[in-house]
Amino acid sequence: MTLQNLKRLFDIFDTLSQELKRIKPDKVIHCLAVGDLCENLALNIDKHYPEFNLNPEFCKAIGYLHDIGYIMSDEDHELASVQILEKKFLENHYYDFLESNIHWYVMHGHLYEKYNNKKYLPRGLEGIILTVADLMTDNDGTYYPGISIRIEKVGKYLEDLSEKTGIDYFGSFNKAVSRFYTYEDLIAHLINIEYIRNGDFIPYDAMKYKNVRL
C-alpha cells in the first residue's frame, strides 16, 4: 500500500473518530491502542518473516478503524465498521480500496460463529493480528499479556447481557474462543517467543491514550 493510500486511511479515521468520540469516547482510546499494538506485532513478525510482506502501517490503520462501527450500532459493530468504510470509500472515490476489499480487513470478532458465514472471518494475517491485538487491549487502552483476561471479561459481560435480555449474545462468542486462542498461538509462534504472554512487545502503557485526540 502506498504512503498516499495509508494517509487516506488515517485521514478517514481522524474524521470518523470525532463522531465516535461523541458517542463512545472510550472506543477512540481503545482503537488507538489496538492500532499501535497491531503495528508493533506486525513489526516483530516482519523481522522474522519478511517474506510475508506485512505492512505494519496498514496493520496500524485497520487497528485504528476496527471499532468505528460503534457510530452506527453496538450489535454487529464489526459489520457496521465495514459498511461505514465502504460508504467513505465511495464518497471519496477510493475505488482501488473497494476493489481490494480494504474495508473487510476490519473484521475481528465472532460474527462467523453467529452467522456461519466465512466472509466474517478475519482477512489474512493482518486480520489475525487485529483480532489478537483487540483481545489484548481494554477500552481504556490497558494492554494485557495475552488474550485470556479480556476473553473472560467480554464473556462475562455477554453472559450477563444474555440473562438480562433473554437474547443469546454469549453463545456465538463462546464458540469463537477456541479460534481466538489458535490465533494467539499463531502470533506467538511468528514473533519467535514461546508465549505471547511474555508482553515484551507491548508498545505503551495506557497513560499514553488518556488525552490523545479526546
N, C-alpha and C positions, 0 to 999 in steps of 0.2 A: 504494500500500500504506500502511495506517495505521501510526502510530507504535507502537500496541499490537501489531500483527502483526509489525512489524520486531523489536520486543523479544522476541517469541516465538521468532523465528528465531535471534536471538543467544543466547537462553537455551538453546535446543537445542544450539547449538554449544558453549556453556560446559559443558554436561553431557557431550556426546559427546567433547569434546576431552580430558577427563580419562581416558577409556578409551583414546583414540588415543595419548595421551602415554605410557601404559604399554607400548604395543606398538611405536610408531614416533614417538618424541618429535620427530624432525626434521620429520615431516609436520605437526605442530602449528605449528612455526615457519613452514614453507612456506605453510600455509593462511592464517596471519595476514598474511604478507607479500603473498600474492596478493590477499587481500581488500582490503587498503589500496590496492594498485595498481589494482584494479578500480574502487574509489571515485574515485581520482584521475583515471583515464581517463574515467570517466563524467562527472565534473565538468567536465573540459575539453571533452568533446563537447557537453555541455548548454549551455555558453557560446555555442557557435556554432550549435547546432541545438536550441533549446528545444522545437521542435515535436515532437521525438521523445519527449518526456515521460519521459526516463530518470530513474530514482530511484537516485542514487548510493549511498544507504544499502542499498538492496536489492542492488545490484551487489556491495557490500562483503560482505553476508551470504552470498550464494551463493559468493563467493570463499572465505570462511571455511569453508564447508561442503563444498566441491567434492571434497576428498580424504578425507572422513570414512569412505568405504567401505573404506579400508585396515584398519579394525577387523575386517572380515569376510574380505577377500581382497586379495592383491596383483594377481592377474589379474582383468581386467574390473572394476577397483575403482570406475570411474565408475558402472557399473550397480549395484554394491553400495551406493554412496552414495545413489542413487535409492531403493533398497529400504529402506535404514535410515531415510531421511527419511519415506518413506511409512508405515512402521511407527510412527514417532514421531508423525506427524500423526494417525494412527488412535488411538493410545493417549491423546492429549491432546484428542481430538475436534475437531481443526482441520479440519473438513470443507471449509471455504472454501479452504484451501490445496490440498486434494486436487482439488476441483472446478476450480481454476485451474492444476492441474498444476505447482505450485511446485517439487515435488521433482525434476521433469525439468530444471529450469534449471541443475542442476549438471553436465550433460553437457558434456564439454570435450575428449575425446581422439579416438582413431582407431577406435572401435567401429563407426562407419558403414562404414568400409572393410573391417573384419574380417567383419562380418555382412551387409553390403549391405542395411542397413535404415535408412530415413530417420529413424526415431524416435530414433536415436542421434546425430543431428546437434545442434549447439548450438541452444538456444531463443532466437530473436530476436537483437537487437543485444546484449542483456545476455549471452547465451551466447557471442557472438563476442568481446566484451570479456573475458570469463572465459578463453576459450581463449588469447587473446593474452597476457593477464597471467600465466597459468600458464606459458607458454613463455618468458616474460621473467624468471622467478623460480626460483632454485635452491632446493634443500632447506634450505640454511642461511639463507635469506632474502636472499641476494645478488640484486640486480637486474642484468640485462644490458640494454645499449642495443639492444634488438631481440631477435628470437626465434632467430636463426641459431646462436648459441653453444649454447643448450640443445637445439636440434634435433640438432645434431651430437653432443652428449653422450648424449642419450637414444638416438639411432640407434646409436651405438657400443655402448652397453650392451645394447640389444636384439639387435644383430648377434652380439655375443659370447655372449649367452644362447642364441641360436638354434643357434650352432655347438656349444655345450656340451651342450645337451639334445636336439638333433635335432628340435626343435619350432620352427616358423617364427613367432617373435614379431616379427621385423623387417619382414616383407613388408607387412602392413597399415599399419604406421606409415609406412613409406617411401611408400606410395601416398597417404597423407594429407598429406604435406609440402607439396605444391603448394596444397592447400586452406588450410593454415595460413598460407602466405605471402600468399594472397589476403586472408585476414582481417587480416593485419598491414597490408597496403596500404590496406585499407578504413579501419582505425582511424587510420592515419597521415593519411589524407585528412580524416577527420572532425575531427581535432583541429587541422587547419589548419597542419601543419608538413610540409615536403617529405618527411622521413623520420622514422619513429618512432624511429630510432636516435639522434636528437638527444638524447633522455634527460632533457630539462629537467623533464618532468612526473613523474619518478620520485620518490615521496614521501619515502623514508627510506633510509639505508644499513642494511646487515644487522645492525649492532650493536643496533638498536632491539629486535630479536627474541630476543637471546641468552638473556634471563632472563624474558621475558614469559610468565606463566601456566605456567611449567615448574617 
